[in-house]
Amino acid sequence: MTRRRWLIHLVFRALAHRAGRTLLLLAVLAMASSLATALGIVSFSMGKRVAEEVRNYGANLVILPETARLDVGSGGLNFGVISEPAYLRQKEVEEALTKSALPGDRSSHLRGALRFRNSDLLVEGVNFGEIRRLFPWWQLRGRWPAANEAVMGSDLAARLRLKEGDMVELAGPKEPLRLRLSGIVSTGGEEDGLLFLELRSLQQALELEGELTQVRLLVTTEGESLTKRAAVLQRFLSKAKVTEVRQIARTSEGLLVKVKLLMALVTLVVLVSAGSSVTGTMSTTVLERSREIGLMKAMGGTRWELLRIFAAEAALLGLAGGVAGFFLGSGIAWFITKSVFTLSPEISPWFAGVSVGVSLFLALLGSLGPMIAVFRLDPVRSLRGE
């Protein structure tokens, strides 16, 4: 038998001879790595779920024109402010969005007034494909409009006594518009009092080609703050202002951060406790094997070979504990996410690496002190039983 094979044989024999202590160390390492794996999977799954829920809150950035303002007053008297209509240049906004490369969805809006039954009617031009992606909570009775069709807010439709299929004739500065109502929309917000039609049709009707009143953005932050994203976009829009609108989303993400911090603290406490347990168990093993260690040194075994034996034992225990911890942690994570958060866990193969890494780290770190004791052990004194 070669020297290397003899050392490998010695490692496995040592683990098998102390089966009880080996199983105890495996259990400690498996429990520690399984908890780290379970909390990691739960945290990752919750993060994805919150990201999906944030999309349901709608836009988190709004691009608005710099409204022209005129102060009215004289001397010490101030009668207020007159604001003139201001618009965004659609081409400039699109160029700014391209340069800033912000990830996410957007919707372009133009709001104005057209005459209907001898009174002004608030209308908004939109791209309905963008609206369906950015505002999934809109409840539509009927269907989304095709060419020469529109949808009307539920409050406005009730006030005007209109329903799906009715024709609406609107008068503008240029030429009248005849639109069929394809559906009635309800959002619980100001949209319930508006008439929505295709953006280009309204731009032509109001003689505002290429003009917008606002652009709404749903930007994914991906670890970077929304304020920084807004600042990047603002640099390319000198004649507009970029505003954050994400109170609810920020609250949800803040809660997620606190939950993740709590999970990290619990994991840290468990890892420290597991590391202490491994250190104590390995130290006891060294004391019990002092004569065996002294005999191997007396027979010609070098200190580095003895260290390799103990390091190999710790590595085998860490590897086995990590594999067991991954499967156990995945089961715990599945139970928690299903029973508590009612969502499917996001179990990724790289969590196996995390589990094995945690277990190996604990096993080797816990064996560091005992291995130093092995390195310094005097074979003569250990054979005497001192």
DRENBABA-513289 format. One line per 10 residues: number of its first residue (from 1); their letters; for each residue x, y, z of C-alpha. Coordinates in steps of 0.2 Angstrom, whole numbers, padded with zeros to 4 digits. Example, Ala and Ser with C-alpha at 12.3 -4.5 7.8 and 13.67 -1.06 7.14 Angstrom:
residues 2
1) as) 0062 -0022 0039 | 0068 -0005 0036
END
This chain:
residues 386
1) mtrrrwlihl) 0000 0000 0000 | 0007 0017 -0005 | 0009 0031 0008 | -0005 0041 0000 | -0017 0026 0000 | -0012 0022 0018 | -0017 0040 0023 | -0034 0040 0014 | -0037 0023 0022 | -0032 0030 0039
11) vfralahrag) -0044 0045 0037 | -0059 0033 0033 | -0055 0021 0047 | -0054 0035 0060 | -0071 0042 0055 | -0079 0025 0055 | -0070 0020 0072 | -0078 0036 0080 | -0095 0034 0072 | -0105 0042 0086
21) rtllllavla) -0094 0058 0086 | -0094 0058 0067 | -0113 0057 0066 | -0114 0071 0078 | -0103 0082 0068 | -0112 0078 0052 | -0129 0083 0061 | -0122 0099 0067 | -0115 0104 0050 | -0130 0098 0040
31) masslatalg) -0142 0108 0052 | -0131 0124 0050 | -0129 0123 0031 | -0148 0118 0029 | -0153 0134 0039 | -0142 0145 0028 | -0149 0136 0012 | -0167 0138 0018 | -0166 0156 0023 | -0156 0160 0007
41) ivsfsmgkrv) -0170 0151 -0004 | -0184 0160 0006 | -0175 0177 0004 | -0172 0175 -0014 | -0190 0169 -0017 | -0197 0183 -0008 | -0186 0196 -0017 | -0193 0189 -0034 | -0211 0190 -0027 | -0209 0208 -0021
51) aeevrnygan) -0202 0213 -0038 | -0217 0205 -0047 | -0229 0214 -0034 | -0220 0231 -0037 | -0225 0230 -0055 | -0243 0230 -0050 | -0241 0247 -0042 | -0238 0254 -0059 | -0225 0268 -0064 | -0212 0273 -0052
61) lvilpetarl) -0205 0287 -0062 | -0214 0301 -0071 | -0207 0313 -0084 | -0216 0330 -0084 | -0213 0346 -0094 | -0206 0361 -0085 | -0222 0371 -0084 | -0221 0389 -0089 | -0226 0400 -0074 | -0230 0418 -0072
71) dvgsgglnfg) -0232 0427 -0056 | -0247 0439 -0055 | -0245 0454 -0043 | -0238 0470 -0040 | -0227 0477 -0025 | -0232 0467 -0010 | -0247 0459 -0017 | -0247 0442 -0025 | -0263 0436 -0034 | -0256 0419 -0038
81) visepaylrq) -0248 0410 -0052 | -0253 0407 -0070 | -0247 0391 -0078 | -0247 0390 -0097 | -0249 0373 -0106 | -0232 0364 -0108 | -0227 0349 -0118 | -0213 0336 -0120 | -0205 0333 -0136 | -0209 0314 -0140
91) keveealtks) -0193 0313 -0150 | -0182 0321 -0136 | -0189 0309 -0123 | -0186 0294 -0134 | -0168 0299 -0137 | -0165 0302 -0118 | -0172 0285 -0114 | -0161 0277 -0127 | -0146 0286 -0120 | -0149 0282 -0102
101) alpgdrsshl) -0153 0264 -0105 | -0165 0262 -0091 | -0172 0245 -0090 | -0191 0244 -0089 | -0207 0248 -0097 | -0215 0265 -0102 | -0231 0273 -0107 | -0233 0290 -0117 | -0248 0301 -0113 | -0255 0317 -0120
111) rgalrfrnsd) -0270 0325 -0111 | -0281 0338 -0118 | -0300 0343 -0120 | -0312 0340 -0135 | -0329 0346 -0137 | -0343 0334 -0134 | -0362 0339 -0133 | -0357 0357 -0131 | -0345 0355 -0116 | -0327 0351 -0114
121) llvegvnfge) -0322 0333 -0112 | -0306 0327 -0104 | -0297 0315 -0116 | -0280 0306 -0115 | -0270 0299 -0129 | -0261 0283 -0125 | -0253 0268 -0133 | -0265 0254 -0127 | -0251 0241 -0129 | -0240 0250 -0116
131) irrlfpwwql) -0255 0253 -0105 | -0259 0235 -0104 | -0241 0231 -0099 | -0239 0245 -0087 | -0256 0245 -0078 | -0262 0227 -0076 | -0274 0232 -0063 | -0286 0241 -0075 | -0302 0232 -0076 | -0310 0233 -0093
141) rgrwpaanea) -0328 0229 -0097 | -0328 0225 -0115 | -0312 0224 -0126 | -0297 0234 -0129 | -0300 0247 -0144 | -0295 0244 -0162 | -0293 0258 -0175 | -0306 0272 -0173 | -0311 0266 -0156 | -0309 0271 -0138
151) vmgsdlaarl) -0312 0266 -0120 | -0321 0277 -0107 | -0319 0279 -0088 | -0333 0271 -0078 | -0338 0287 -0069 | -0338 0297 -0085 | -0348 0284 -0094 | -0361 0284 -0080 | -0362 0303 -0080 | -0365 0303 -0099
161) rlkegdmvel) -0375 0288 -0100 | -0364 0279 -0112 | -0360 0260 -0114 | -0350 0249 -0125 | -0354 0250 -0143 | -0360 0268 -0143 | -0353 0281 -0155 | -0345 0297 -0148 | -0342 0312 -0159 | -0329 0324 -0153
171) agpkeplrlr) -0325 0341 -0160 | -0307 0348 -0160 | -0297 0362 -0167 | -0294 0353 -0183 | -0308 0340 -0188 | -0321 0330 -0179 | -0318 0313 -0172 | -0330 0299 -0173 | -0326 0285 -0161 | -0334 0269 -0155
181) lsgivstgge) -0333 0264 -0137 | -0326 0247 -0136 | -0325 0246 -0117 | -0328 0254 -0100 | -0313 0255 -0089 | -0312 0256 -0070 | -0297 0259 -0060 | -0303 0268 -0044 | -0293 0283 -0049 | -0293 0299 -0060
191) edgllflelr) -0294 0287 -0075 | -0312 0284 -0072 | -0316 0301 -0077 | -0307 0301 -0094 | -0309 0296 -0112 | -0294 0286 -0119 | -0290 0285 -0137 | -0275 0281 -0148 | -0261 0294 -0145 | -0257 0298 -0163
201) slqqaleleg) -0276 0301 -0166 | -0277 0314 -0152 | -0261 0322 -0157 | -0268 0325 -0175 | -0285 0331 -0167 | -0276 0343 -0156 | -0263 0348 -0169 | -0250 0343 -0157 | -0239 0332 -0168 | -0225 0324 -0158
211) eltqvrllvt) -0230 0332 -0141 | -0234 0323 -0125 | -0239 0329 -0108 | -0231 0316 -0098 | -0221 0299 -0099 | -0223 0286 -0086 | -0209 0273 -0082 | -0208 0257 -0073 | -0190 0256 -0070 | -0182 0240 -0062
221) tegesltkra) -0168 0246 -0050 | -0158 0229 -0049 | -0149 0234 -0033 | -0147 0252 -0038 | -0158 0266 -0030 | -0172 0273 -0040 | -0165 0291 -0036 | -0149 0287 -0045 | -0159 0280 -0060 | -0169 0296 -0060
231) avlqrflska) -0154 0307 -0059 | -0146 0298 -0074 | -0161 0301 -0085 | -0163 0319 -0079 | -0146 0323 -0086 | -0153 0320 -0104 | -0169 0330 -0101 | -0164 0348 -0099 | -0182 0354 -0102 | -0191 0342 -0092
241) kvtevrqiar) -0191 0335 -0074 | -0191 0317 -0068 | -0201 0313 -0053 | -0202 0298 -0042 | -0219 0290 -0037 | -0216 0275 -0028 | -0222 0277 -0010 | -0230 0259 -0009 | -0216 0251 -0018 | -0203 0258 -0007
251) tsegllvkvk) -0213 0252 0009 | -0214 0235 0002 | -0195 0234 -0002 | -0191 0242 0015 | -0200 0228 0023 | -0191 0215 0013 | -0174 0222 0018 | -0179 0221 0036 | -0185 0203 0034 | -0169 0198 0025
261) llmalvtlvv) -0158 0207 0039 | -0168 0197 0052 | -0164 0181 0042 | -0146 0185 0041 | -0144 0188 0059 | -0153 0172 0063 | -0141 0163 0051 | -0126 0171 0059 | -0131 0166 0077 | -0134 0148 0071
271) lvsagssvtg) -0117 0148 0061 | -0107 0154 0077 | -0116 0141 0088 | -0112 0127 0075 | -0094 0133 0074 | -0092 0132 0092 | -0099 0115 0093 | -0088 0109 0079 | -0072 0116 0088 | -0077 0108 0105
281) tmsttvlers) -0080 0091 0097 | -0064 0091 0087 | -0054 0097 0102 | -0061 0082 0112 | -0056 0071 0097 | -0038 0077 0098 | -0037 0074 0116 | -0043 0057 0115 | -0031 0053 0100 | -0016 0060 0108
291) reiglmkamg) -0007 0043 0110 | -0012 0038 0092 | -0005 0055 0086 | 0011 0052 0096 | 0013 0035 0089 | 0011 0041 0071 | 0024 0054 0074 | 0036 0041 0082 | 0034 0030 0067 | 0040 0044 0055
301) gtrwellrif) 0024 0053 0052 | 0028 0072 0049 | 0018 0086 0057 | 0011 0091 0039 | 0005 0073 0036 | -0004 0073 0052 | -0012 0090 0048 | -0017 0083 0031 | -0026 0069 0040 | -0036 0080 0051
311) aaeaallgla) -0039 0092 0037 | -0045 0078 0026 | -0057 0072 0040 | -0064 0090 0042 | -0066 0092 0023 | -0075 0075 0021 | -0087 0080 0035 | -0090 0097 0028 | -0094 0090 0011 | -0106 0077 0017
321) ggvagfflgs) -0114 0089 0029 | -0116 0102 0015 | -0124 0089 0003 | -0136 0084 0017 | -0139 0102 0022 | -0144 0107 0004 | -0158 0094 0002 | -0164 0097 0020 | -0163 0116 0018 | -0173 0114 0001
331) giawfitksv) -0186 0104 0010 | -0187 0117 0024 | -0188 0131 0011 | -0202 0123 0002 | -0212 0121 0017 | -0210 0139 0023 | -0213 0147 0006 | -0229 0136 0003 | -0236 0137 0021 | -0232 0154 0026
341) ftlspeispw) -0230 0165 0010 | -0240 0154 -0002 | -0228 0155 -0016 | -0216 0143 -0025 | -0198 0142 -0019 | -0185 0148 -0031 | -0173 0133 -0029 | -0157 0136 -0039 | -0142 0124 -0041 | -0130 0137 -0035
351) fagvsvgvsl) -0138 0135 -0018 | -0130 0118 -0017 | -0113 0127 -0018 | -0118 0139 -0004 | -0123 0124 0007 | -0107 0115 0004 | -0097 0131 0006 | -0105 0135 0023 | -0102 0117 0029 | -0084 0116 0023
361) flallgslgp) -0080 0133 0031 | -0087 0128 0048 | -0079 0111 0047 | -0062 0118 0043 | -0063 0134 0054 | -0069 0123 0069 | -0054 0111 0066 | -0041 0125 0065 | -0038 0125 0084 | -0037 0106 0086
371) miavfrldpv) -0025 0105 0070 | -0013 0118 0078 | -0013 0107 0094 | -0009 0092 0083 | 0005 0102 0075 | 0013 0106 0093 | 0010 0090 0101 | 0026 0082 0108 | 0026 0063 0104 | 0036 0058 0119
381) rslrge) 0025 0066 0131 | 0009 0059 0123 | 0016 0042 0123 | 0019 0043 0141 | 0001 0049 0144 | 0006 0066 0149
END
